[in-house]
Amino acid sequence: MHLSVVIPAYNEAQRLGPNLGPVLAYLAQRYPDHELIIVDDGSSDATADSVRAAIASKPRARLISYQPNRGKGYAVRTGVAASRGDLVLFMDADLATPLDEIPDILGVLAETGADIVIGSRGLPQAKIAVKPPLFRRFASWLFDQIKYALVGLRDYADTQCGFKVFRGDIARQLFALGRIDRFMFDVEILFLAERAGLKIREMPVMWADQPGSKVRFWEGVVNMFRDLWRIRRLHSGKIIVQSSSPVVK
């Protein structure tokens, strides 16, 4: 299996259903040796039903569904654990970063020999089609200050963009070590990767803010403090990750 694509979904029946057709067509055309894994994270709407209908005749796509809701980090971790690809990419259900960025991020992985490439909205070359509202930009700034103080990661302009690719064996080892179930999972994975001495590259992407965010400001601040502190406490020892597969385009 060349490429595994993981899409986490929570109450995404309205957005994911229409998006799956283009995703399936794009992957079939560009990456015939692929698998698409959609993880329904305990949705209370018709997400699972809409996904089943969309992938009914698509043998390279599968749905993982469970109850109750556990969080985006848990969903991505579940999808990565089930993956088989030489490369593993995860992306958001709303396609805020368009499909056309997939060849670029895979190209950066291959050309630089990196273990991980992260999409970034924070680099100067990033193209932001629709900017997030002011309160979300303030929340991002606040998050960065707290993140720097507790776990570092100052070398990256954007740790939270939902568009990242890994060597497959690296991804499965890192996510197996993960313990953060909700939105700070990106920070945890990058923190683990840095401590393991892995090669990480950041790539500017096209991105458009999409309505319907699942993050609530004050709840998010409280959870952010808690999870960043947990990351620092849980992963204070040496991290060993081994790579056995070459980087392939």
Buried (B, 14 or more C-beta within 10 A) or exposed (E): BBBBBBBBBBBBBEBBBEBBEEBBEBBBEBBEEBBBBBBBBBBEEBBBBBBBEBBEEBEBBBBBBBEEBBBBBBBBBBBBBBBEBBBBBBBBBBBBBBBEBBEBBBEBBBEBEBBBBBBBBBBEEBEBEEEBEEEBEEBBEBBBEBBEEBBBBEEBBBBBBBBBBBBBBBBBBBBEBBBBBBBBBBBBBBBBBBBBEBBBBBBBBBBBBBEEEBEEEEEBBEBBEEBBBBBBEBBEEEBEBEBEEEBEE
